[in-house]
Amino acid sequence: MKKIIALTAVCLAVMLGGFAMAEELQIVTTSFPCYDFARQVAGENAQVTMLIRPGTEVHAYEPTPADILTIGGADLFVYIGGESDVWADDILASFGGDAPQCARLMESVEALEEEHAEAEAHDHGELELDEHIWTSPKNAVQMVRAVESALCAARPEAAGEFHANAEVYAGEIEQIDQALEQIVSSGARRELVFADRFPFLYMAHDYGLSYCAAFSSCTTDTEPSAQTMVKLIETIQKDDIPVVYTIEMSTGAIARTLAEETGVEVLELHSVQTVRQSEFDAGETYASLMWKNLAAIEKGLN
């Protein structure tokens, strides 16, 4: 990968030396939250590209040489900056002084340490932080503002429009935040059960929710231990849990087992980290998916 990055960086330098950059603002993003926030704030002032295509498993994504060239040709590169984006930091470092302007959205919020047994310090001395920062609408508002700041720096003459667009979208996400606060405060319980991976640490933390999950993070494991399954069943029965959740593109196997054992209803809670092709084609946004999540959460808390 390092050899590919180095070779691509050389090709990029040659390419940029021979061709003028397009006048339209070129924004390159990694995952769907970055893409959606960028397109909402930029409006008609930019071409926004999402590298990780719909239906792709984000944690297994590896950039192609074409992706590296695309990043190098950007006026602004927007990425989360978590464990799944380590490759992005390597690519940006390879460009040296020719690296595009960047918005690393992990820097716009207070990151939380992942809650799983394997969490430990990395070789560079940093704690392993949960990268799913957008799952809390409170964080999403800050991320929109961070994208706004980066866009204003990249294209100052359009700052007024960027600010107006950010006001509108941040305002809608703030409505989601307020609605979620109300759902939690009026709920009969504050516990969510996930028959799946659990990327909602920030939501649980910010809204005072407890949770029980088959996997405590976005591990690549596919089968929970027998002890975990027993715990999930006992929790559902003891706490009279009405709903268990899966996330998008899940096989649903664990949820089906729990439903057979307990009669519980199964609903999807969308992490919004990636979207299905059908959702992308239908024009789903972070906000539209989160409104659907709120309906599912309300059913689970009542």
ZAMAR-630448 format. One record per residue (C-alpha): residue number from 1; residue in three letters; x, y, z. Coordinates in nm, 4 decimals. Each point is the difference from the previous one (the first is absolute). Layout:
<sites>
+-----+---------+----------+----------+----------+
: num : residuo :        u :        v :        w :
+-----+---------+----------+----------+----------+
: NUM :     ALA :        X :        Y :        Z :
...
+-----+---------+----------+----------+----------+
</sites>
This chain:
<sites>
+-----+---------+----------+----------+----------+
: num : residuo :        u :        v :        w :
+-----+---------+----------+----------+----------+
:   1 :     MET :   0.0000 :   0.0000 :   0.0000 :
:   2 :     LYS :   0.2825 :   0.2437 :   0.0857 :
:   3 :     LYS :   0.1625 :  -0.0634 :  -0.3403 :
:   4 :     ILE :  -0.3324 :   0.0625 :  -0.1736 :
:   5 :     ILE :  -0.0480 :   0.3230 :   0.1941 :
:   6 :     ALA :   0.3499 :   0.1223 :  -0.0843 :
:   7 :     LEU :  -0.0345 :  -0.0806 :  -0.3710 :
:   8 :     THR :  -0.3421 :   0.1598 :  -0.0191 :
:   9 :     ALA :   0.1270 :   0.3137 :   0.1718 :
:  10 :     VAL :   0.2693 :   0.0350 :  -0.2677 :
:  11 :     CYS :  -0.2595 :  -0.0445 :  -0.2767 :
:  12 :     LEU :  -0.2183 :   0.2589 :   0.1653 :
:  13 :     ALA :   0.2780 :   0.2554 :   0.0131 :
:  14 :     VAL :   0.0628 :  -0.0453 :  -0.3725 :
:  15 :     MET :  -0.3700 :   0.0236 :  -0.0775 :
:  16 :     LEU :  -0.0515 :   0.3169 :   0.1988 :
:  17 :     GLY :   0.3043 :   0.1551 :  -0.1583 :
:  18 :     GLY :  -0.1479 :  -0.0398 :  -0.3456 :
:  19 :     PHE :  -0.3677 :   0.0769 :   0.0541 :
:  20 :     ALA :  -0.1843 :   0.2833 :   0.1708 :
:  21 :     MET :  -0.2436 :  -0.0955 :   0.2734 :
:  22 :     ALA :  -0.3705 :   0.0295 :  -0.0762 :
:  23 :     GLU :  -0.1585 :   0.3221 :   0.1206 :
:  24 :     GLU :  -0.2854 :  -0.1845 :   0.1717 :
:  25 :     LEU :   0.0878 :  -0.0814 :   0.3617 :
:  26 :     GLN :   0.0986 :  -0.3651 :   0.0187 :
:  27 :     ILE :  -0.0846 :  -0.1706 :   0.3307 :
:  28 :     VAL :   0.1013 :  -0.3602 :   0.0636 :
:  29 :     THR :  -0.1460 :  -0.1893 :   0.2948 :
:  30 :     THR :   0.0398 :  -0.3465 :   0.1447 :
:  31 :     SER :  -0.3166 :  -0.1402 :   0.1611 :
:  32 :     PHE :  -0.3653 :   0.1006 :  -0.0295 :
:  33 :     PRO :  -0.0184 :   0.2420 :   0.2985 :
:  34 :     CYS :   0.2909 :   0.2022 :  -0.1411 :
:  35 :     TYR :  -0.1583 :  -0.0049 :  -0.3448 :
:  36 :     ASP :  -0.3418 :   0.1060 :   0.1230 :
:  37 :     PHE :   0.1245 :   0.2833 :   0.2210 :
:  38 :     ALA :   0.2221 :   0.1285 :  -0.2808 :
:  39 :     ARG :  -0.2721 :  -0.0036 :  -0.2649 :
:  40 :     GLN :  -0.2537 :   0.1611 :   0.2309 :
:  41 :     VAL :   0.2317 :   0.2869 :   0.0930 :
:  42 :     ALA :   0.1591 :   0.0481 :  -0.3429 :
:  43 :     GLY :  -0.3301 :   0.0084 :  -0.1856 :
:  44 :     GLU :   0.0460 :   0.0884 :  -0.3656 :
:  45 :     ASN :   0.3533 :   0.1309 :   0.0527 :
:  46 :     ALA :   0.1898 :  -0.3275 :  -0.0248 :
:  47 :     GLN :   0.0402 :  -0.3453 :  -0.1484 :
:  48 :     VAL :  -0.0076 :  -0.2480 :   0.2901 :
:  49 :     THR :   0.1477 :  -0.3481 :  -0.0416 :
:  50 :     MET :  -0.0466 :  -0.2908 :   0.2434 :
:  51 :     LEU :   0.2830 :  -0.2524 :  -0.0207 :
:  52 :     ILE :  -0.1655 :  -0.2813 :   0.1955 :
:  53 :     ARG :  -0.2873 :  -0.0963 :  -0.2231 :
:  54 :     PRO :  -0.3472 :  -0.1029 :   0.1232 :
:  55 :     GLY :  -0.0158 :  -0.3552 :   0.1302 :
:  56 :     THR :   0.3734 :  -0.0127 :   0.0750 :
:  57 :     GLU :   0.1214 :  -0.1276 :   0.3371 :
:  58 :     VAL :   0.1780 :   0.3104 :   0.1278 :
:  59 :     HIS :   0.2323 :  -0.1842 :   0.2374 :
:  60 :     ALA :   0.1368 :  -0.2139 :  -0.2850 :
:  61 :     TYR :   0.0427 :   0.2809 :  -0.2562 :
:  62 :     GLU :   0.3401 :   0.0491 :  -0.1650 :
:  63 :     PRO :   0.0650 :   0.2904 :  -0.2376 :
:  64 :     THR :   0.0920 :  -0.0649 :  -0.3619 :
:  65 :     PRO :   0.2653 :   0.2012 :  -0.1876 :
:  66 :     ALA :  -0.2894 :   0.1856 :  -0.1659 :
:  67 :     ASP :  -0.1368 :   0.0894 :   0.3442 :
:  68 :     ILE :   0.3386 :   0.1382 :   0.1009 :
:  69 :     LEU :   0.0114 :   0.2164 :  -0.3120 :
:  70 :     THR :  -0.3503 :   0.1222 :   0.0760 :
:  71 :     ILE :   0.1016 :   0.1031 :   0.3516 :
:  72 :     GLY :   0.3075 :   0.1777 :  -0.1302 :
:  73 :     GLY :  -0.2073 :   0.1995 :  -0.2470 :
:  74 :     ALA :  -0.2476 :   0.1201 :   0.2624 :
:  75 :     ASP :  -0.0357 :   0.3546 :   0.1276 :
:  76 :     LEU :  -0.1308 :  -0.1469 :   0.3249 :
:  77 :     PHE :   0.0220 :  -0.3528 :   0.1410 :
:  78 :     VAL :  -0.2526 :  -0.0875 :   0.2725 :
:  79 :     TYR :   0.0472 :  -0.3113 :   0.2123 :
:  80 :     ILE :  -0.0756 :  -0.1285 :   0.3483 :
:  81 :     GLY :   0.3575 :  -0.0701 :   0.1059 :
:  82 :     GLY :  -0.0668 :  -0.3162 :   0.2017 :
:  83 :     GLU :   0.1385 :  -0.3523 :  -0.0178 :
:  84 :     SER :  -0.1681 :  -0.0691 :  -0.3341 :
:  85 :     ASP :   0.1688 :   0.3089 :  -0.1468 :
:  86 :     VAL :   0.3634 :  -0.0756 :   0.0855 :
:  87 :     TRP :   0.0607 :  -0.0467 :  -0.3709 :
:  88 :     ALA :  -0.1092 :   0.3605 :  -0.0590 :
:  89 :     ASP :   0.2628 :   0.1369 :   0.2359 :
:  90 :     ASP :   0.2662 :  -0.2042 :  -0.1821 :
:  91 :     ILE :  -0.1119 :   0.1342 :  -0.3366 :
:  92 :     LEU :  -0.0089 :   0.3602 :   0.1195 :
:  93 :     ALA :   0.3495 :  -0.0356 :   0.1479 :
:  94 :     SER :   0.1292 :  -0.1324 :  -0.3332 :
:  95 :     PHE :  -0.1067 :   0.3210 :  -0.1753 :
:  96 :     GLY :   0.2186 :   0.2124 :   0.2250 :
:  97 :     GLY :  -0.0522 :   0.3690 :  -0.0680 :
:  98 :     ASP :  -0.2341 :  -0.0803 :  -0.2911 :
:  99 :     ALA :  -0.2645 :  -0.1588 :   0.2228 :
: 100 :     PRO :  -0.3511 :   0.1427 :  -0.0442 :
: 101 :     GLN :  -0.1691 :   0.1995 :   0.2718 :
: 102 :     CYS :  -0.1624 :  -0.2426 :   0.2440 :
: 103 :     ALA :  -0.2841 :  -0.0176 :   0.2495 :
: 104 :     ARG :   0.0683 :  -0.2789 :   0.2527 :
: 105 :     LEU :  -0.3341 :  -0.0188 :   0.1758 :
: 106 :     MET :   0.1189 :  -0.1969 :   0.3047 :
: 107 :     GLU :   0.1636 :   0.3269 :   0.1029 :
: 108 :     SER :  -0.3363 :   0.1798 :   0.0142 :
: 109 :     VAL :  -0.1435 :  -0.2058 :   0.2881 :
: 110 :     GLU :   0.1059 :  -0.1588 :   0.3283 :
: 111 :     ALA :   0.0933 :  -0.3560 :  -0.0949 :
: 112 :     LEU :  -0.0789 :  -0.2922 :   0.2295 :
: 113 :     GLU :   0.2128 :  -0.3074 :   0.0576 :
: 114 :     GLU :  -0.1413 :  -0.3190 :  -0.1475 :
: 115 :     GLU :  -0.1616 :  -0.2269 :   0.2546 :
: 116 :     HIS :   0.1275 :  -0.3450 :  -0.0870 :
: 117 :     ALA :   0.2494 :  -0.2439 :   0.1407 :
: 118 :     GLU :   0.2532 :   0.0468 :  -0.2779 :
: 119 :     ALA :   0.0291 :   0.3780 :   0.0442 :
: 120 :     GLU :   0.3594 :   0.0917 :   0.0731 :
: 121 :     ALA :   0.2648 :   0.2598 :  -0.0761 :
: 122 :     HIS :   0.1326 :  -0.0022 :  -0.3541 :
: 123 :     ASP :   0.3654 :   0.0086 :  -0.0960 :
: 124 :     HIS :  -0.0141 :   0.3803 :  -0.0220 :
: 125 :     GLY :  -0.1261 :   0.0232 :   0.3576 :
: 126 :     GLU :  -0.3598 :   0.1037 :  -0.0695 :
: 127 :     LEU :  -0.3047 :  -0.1702 :   0.1505 :
: 128 :     GLU :  -0.2346 :  -0.1826 :  -0.2344 :
: 129 :     LEU :  -0.2878 :   0.2416 :  -0.0497 :
: 130 :     ASP :  -0.3466 :  -0.0814 :  -0.1272 :
: 131 :     GLU :  -0.0283 :   0.1543 :  -0.3454 :
: 132 :     HIS :  -0.3805 :  -0.0069 :  -0.0346 :
: 133 :     ILE :  -0.0322 :   0.3579 :   0.1183 :
: 134 :     TRP :  -0.2943 :   0.0955 :  -0.2260 :
: 135 :     THR :  -0.2409 :  -0.2455 :   0.1689 :
: 136 :     SER :  -0.0716 :   0.2728 :   0.2552 :
: 137 :     PRO :  -0.1929 :   0.2897 :  -0.1579 :
: 138 :     LYS :   0.1774 :   0.2301 :   0.2477 :
: 139 :     ASN :   0.3304 :  -0.0932 :  -0.1630 :
: 140 :     ALA :  -0.1477 :   0.0184 :  -0.3479 :
: 141 :     VAL :  -0.0802 :   0.3682 :   0.0507 :
: 142 :     GLN :   0.3656 :   0.0640 :   0.0881 :
: 143 :     MET :   0.1124 :  -0.1975 :  -0.3040 :
: 144 :     VAL :  -0.2186 :   0.2103 :  -0.2290 :
: 145 :     ARG :   0.1547 :   0.3128 :   0.1490 :
: 146 :     ALA :   0.3494 :  -0.1426 :  -0.0542 :
: 147 :     VAL :  -0.0791 :  -0.0665 :  -0.3658 :
: 148 :     GLU :  -0.1358 :   0.3537 :  -0.0303 :
: 149 :     SER :   0.3248 :   0.1457 :   0.1380 :
: 150 :     ALA :   0.2105 :  -0.2093 :  -0.2357 :
: 151 :     LEU :  -0.2093 :   0.0985 :  -0.3023 :
: 152 :     CYS :   0.0150 :   0.3693 :   0.0897 :
: 153 :     ALA :   0.3788 :  -0.0272 :   0.0201 :
: 154 :     ALA :   0.0162 :  -0.1786 :  -0.3355 :
: 155 :     ARG :  -0.2366 :   0.2388 :  -0.1806 :
: 156 :     PRO :  -0.0353 :   0.3256 :   0.2018 :
: 157 :     GLU :  -0.2069 :   0.1740 :  -0.2681 :
: 158 :     ALA :  -0.2811 :  -0.2543 :   0.0562 :
: 159 :     ALA :   0.0125 :   0.0184 :   0.3810 :
: 160 :     GLY :  -0.3407 :   0.1644 :   0.0257 :
: 161 :     GLU :  -0.1742 :  -0.2817 :  -0.1832 :
: 162 :     PHE :   0.1941 :  -0.2667 :   0.1908 :
: 163 :     HIS :  -0.1063 :   0.1598 :   0.3268 :
: 164 :     ALA :  -0.3650 :   0.0186 :  -0.1055 :
: 165 :     ASN :   0.0002 :  -0.3646 :  -0.1103 :
: 166 :     ALA :   0.1665 :  -0.1089 :   0.3234 :
: 167 :     GLU :  -0.2574 :   0.1903 :   0.2038 :
: 168 :     VAL :  -0.2832 :  -0.1854 :  -0.1710 :
: 169 :     TYR :   0.1506 :  -0.3475 :   0.0326 :
: 170 :     ALA :   0.1328 :   0.0480 :   0.3519 :
: 171 :     GLY :  -0.3451 :   0.1277 :   0.0906 :
: 172 :     GLU :  -0.1650 :  -0.3192 :  -0.1246 :
: 173 :     ILE :   0.2476 :  -0.2145 :   0.1913 :
: 174 :     GLU :  -0.0654 :   0.2072 :   0.3122 :
: 175 :     GLN :  -0.3690 :  -0.0853 :  -0.0418 :
: 176 :     ILE :   0.0983 :  -0.3684 :  -0.0065 :
: 177 :     ASP :   0.2055 :   0.0557 :   0.3149 :
: 178 :     GLN :  -0.2957 :   0.1596 :   0.1789 :
: 179 :     ALA :  -0.2380 :  -0.2727 :  -0.1148 :
: 180 :     LEU :   0.2366 :  -0.2707 :   0.1228 :
: 181 :     GLU :   0.0341 :   0.1729 :   0.3367 :
: 182 :     GLN :  -0.3797 :  -0.0019 :   0.0281 :
: 183 :     ILE :  -0.0297 :  -0.3659 :  -0.1006 :
: 184 :     VAL :   0.2554 :  -0.1051 :   0.2598 :
: 185 :     SER :  -0.1431 :   0.2158 :   0.2792 :
: 186 :     SER :  -0.3542 :  -0.1288 :  -0.0549 :
: 187 :     GLY :   0.0911 :  -0.3641 :  -0.0600 :
: 188 :     ALA :  -0.0942 :  -0.2864 :   0.2310 :
: 189 :     ARG :   0.3602 :  -0.1218 :  -0.0040 :
: 190 :     ARG :   0.3438 :   0.1198 :  -0.1062 :
: 191 :     GLU :   0.1532 :  -0.3269 :  -0.1148 :
: 192 :     LEU :   0.0616 :  -0.1122 :  -0.3584 :
: 193 :     VAL :   0.0889 :  -0.3561 :  -0.1005 :
: 194 :     PHE :   0.2032 :  -0.0610 :  -0.3164 :
: 195 :     ALA :   0.0126 :  -0.3393 :  -0.1671 :
: 196 :     ASP :   0.2912 :   0.1295 :  -0.2028 :
: 197 :     ARG :   0.3100 :   0.2155 :   0.0076 :
: 198 :     PHE :  -0.0303 :   0.3193 :   0.2024 :
: 199 :     PRO :   0.1109 :   0.3272 :  -0.1647 :
: 200 :     PHE :  -0.2240 :   0.2220 :   0.2168 :
: 201 :     LEU :   0.2275 :   0.0757 :   0.2953 :
: 202 :     TYR :  -0.0279 :   0.3772 :  -0.0542 :
: 203 :     MET :  -0.3790 :  -0.0097 :  -0.0155 :
: 204 :     ALA :  -0.0194 :  -0.2091 :   0.3175 :
: 205 :     HIS :   0.2453 :   0.2307 :   0.1776 :
: 206 :     ASP :  -0.1647 :   0.3286 :  -0.1015 :
: 207 :     TYR :  -0.3602 :  -0.1025 :   0.0672 :
: 208 :     GLY :   0.0421 :  -0.2052 :   0.3165 :
: 209 :     LEU :  -0.0785 :  -0.3382 :  -0.1558 :
: 210 :     SER :   0.1274 :  -0.3363 :   0.1200 :
: 211 :     TYR :   0.0466 :  -0.2885 :  -0.2397 :
: 212 :     CYS :   0.0651 :  -0.3695 :  -0.0314 :
: 213 :     ALA :   0.1506 :  -0.1211 :  -0.3270 :
: 214 :     ALA :   0.1175 :  -0.3176 :  -0.1693 :
: 215 :     PHE :   0.3249 :   0.1828 :  -0.0764 :
: 216 :     SER :   0.1135 :   0.3085 :   0.1879 :
: 217 :     SER :   0.1583 :   0.1655 :  -0.3038 :
: 218 :     CYS :   0.0251 :  -0.0386 :  -0.3780 :
: 219 :     THR :   0.2018 :  -0.3184 :   0.0224 :
: 220 :     THR :   0.0376 :  -0.2313 :  -0.2992 :
: 221 :     ASP :  -0.1269 :  -0.2911 :   0.2120 :
: 222 :     THR :  -0.3207 :  -0.1575 :  -0.1292 :
: 223 :     GLU :  -0.0982 :  -0.2334 :   0.2842 :
: 224 :     PRO :  -0.0476 :   0.1107 :   0.3627 :
: 225 :     SER :   0.1015 :  -0.2318 :   0.2798 :
: 226 :     ALA :  -0.2566 :  -0.2295 :   0.1620 :
: 227 :     GLN :   0.0402 :   0.2061 :   0.3171 :
: 228 :     THR :  -0.0890 :   0.3185 :  -0.1897 :
: 229 :     MET :  -0.3096 :  -0.1604 :  -0.1518 :
: 230 :     VAL :  -0.1169 :  -0.1137 :   0.3430 :
: 231 :     LYS :   0.0538 :   0.3525 :   0.1334 :
: 232 :     LEU :  -0.2022 :   0.1527 :  -0.2842 :
: 233 :     ILE :  -0.2899 :  -0.2412 :   0.0540 :
: 234 :     GLU :   0.0049 :   0.0546 :   0.3753 :
: 235 :     THR :   0.0062 :   0.3784 :  -0.0456 :
: 236 :     ILE :  -0.2963 :  -0.0075 :  -0.2391 :
: 237 :     GLN :  -0.2045 :  -0.2183 :   0.2351 :
: 238 :     LYS :   0.0980 :   0.1668 :   0.3273 :
: 239 :     ASP :  -0.0428 :   0.3593 :  -0.1218 :
: 240 :     ASP :  -0.3027 :  -0.0730 :  -0.2213 :
: 241 :     ILE :   0.1805 :   0.1380 :  -0.3064 :
: 242 :     PRO :  -0.2426 :   0.0409 :  -0.2940 :
: 243 :     VAL :   0.2499 :   0.0522 :  -0.2840 :
: 244 :     VAL :   0.3478 :  -0.1155 :  -0.0984 :
: 245 :     TYR :   0.1963 :   0.1838 :  -0.2658 :
: 246 :     THR :   0.2163 :  -0.0858 :  -0.2957 :
: 247 :     ILE :   0.2022 :   0.2434 :  -0.2099 :
: 248 :     GLU :  -0.0072 :   0.0509 :  -0.3746 :
: 249 :     MET :   0.1212 :  -0.2836 :  -0.2226 :
: 250 :     SER :  -0.0051 :  -0.2446 :   0.2912 :
: 251 :     THR :  -0.0753 :  -0.3672 :  -0.0636 :
: 252 :     GLY :  -0.2486 :   0.0174 :   0.2866 :
: 253 :     ALA :   0.0869 :  -0.3523 :   0.1128 :
: 254 :     ILE :   0.0508 :   0.0890 :   0.3663 :
: 255 :     ALA :  -0.3196 :   0.2046 :   0.0081 :
: 256 :     ARG :  -0.2018 :  -0.2857 :  -0.1484 :
: 257 :     THR :   0.1304 :  -0.2335 :   0.2697 :
: 258 :     LEU :  -0.0944 :   0.2437 :   0.2736 :
: 259 :     ALA :  -0.3426 :   0.0545 :  -0.1534 :
: 260 :     GLU :  -0.0624 :  -0.3741 :  -0.0104 :
: 261 :     GLU :   0.1056 :  -0.0375 :   0.3631 :
: 262 :     THR :  -0.1807 :   0.3008 :   0.1456 :
: 263 :     GLY :  -0.2600 :   0.1237 :  -0.2498 :
: 264 :     VAL :   0.1661 :   0.3409 :  -0.0109 :
: 265 :     GLU :  -0.0476 :   0.2287 :  -0.3034 :
: 266 :     VAL :   0.2988 :   0.0696 :  -0.2260 :
: 267 :     LEU :   0.0622 :   0.3511 :  -0.1367 :
: 268 :     GLU :   0.2881 :   0.1629 :  -0.1848 :
: 269 :     LEU :   0.1946 :   0.2890 :   0.1495 :
: 270 :     HIS :   0.2025 :   0.1523 :  -0.2822 :
: 271 :     SER :   0.3555 :   0.0961 :   0.0939 :
: 272 :     VAL :   0.0162 :   0.2302 :  -0.3085 :
: 273 :     GLN :   0.3635 :  -0.0969 :  -0.0468 :
: 274 :     THR :  -0.0858 :  -0.1314 :  -0.3434 :
: 275 :     VAL :  -0.3209 :  -0.0313 :  -0.1985 :
: 276 :     ARG :  -0.1478 :  -0.2592 :  -0.2292 :
: 277 :     GLN :  -0.0009 :   0.0841 :  -0.3700 :
: 278 :     SER :  -0.3799 :   0.0251 :   0.0090 :
: 279 :     GLU :   0.0203 :   0.2525 :   0.2861 :
: 280 :     PHE :   0.2607 :   0.2044 :  -0.1840 :
: 281 :     ASP :  -0.2082 :   0.0011 :  -0.3184 :
: 282 :     ALA :  -0.3072 :   0.1061 :   0.1998 :
: 283 :     GLY :   0.1846 :   0.3065 :   0.1290 :
: 284 :     GLU :   0.0173 :  -0.0994 :   0.3660 :
: 285 :     THR :   0.1956 :   0.2382 :   0.2229 :
: 286 :     TYR :   0.1457 :  -0.0176 :   0.3483 :
: 287 :     ALA :  -0.3054 :   0.1858 :   0.1246 :
: 288 :     SER :  -0.2583 :  -0.2160 :  -0.1786 :
: 289 :     LEU :   0.1591 :  -0.3198 :   0.1296 :
: 290 :     MET :   0.0242 :   0.1370 :   0.3529 :
: 291 :     TRP :  -0.3700 :   0.0939 :   0.0003 :
: 292 :     LYS :  -0.0746 :  -0.3643 :  -0.0832 :
: 293 :     ASN :   0.2332 :  -0.1065 :   0.2820 :
: 294 :     LEU :  -0.1937 :   0.2122 :   0.2463 :
: 295 :     ALA :  -0.3204 :  -0.1861 :  -0.0813 :
: 296 :     ALA :   0.1764 :  -0.3317 :   0.0630 :
: 297 :     ILE :   0.1539 :   0.1247 :   0.3260 :
: 298 :     GLU :  -0.3338 :   0.1281 :   0.1254 :
: 299 :     LYS :  -0.1542 :  -0.3427 :  -0.0561 :
: 300 :     GLY :   0.2834 :  -0.1659 :   0.1899 :
: 301 :     LEU :  -0.0222 :   0.2312 :   0.3014 :
: 302 :     ASN :  -0.3765 :  -0.0292 :   0.0432 :
+-----+---------+----------+----------+----------+
</sites>
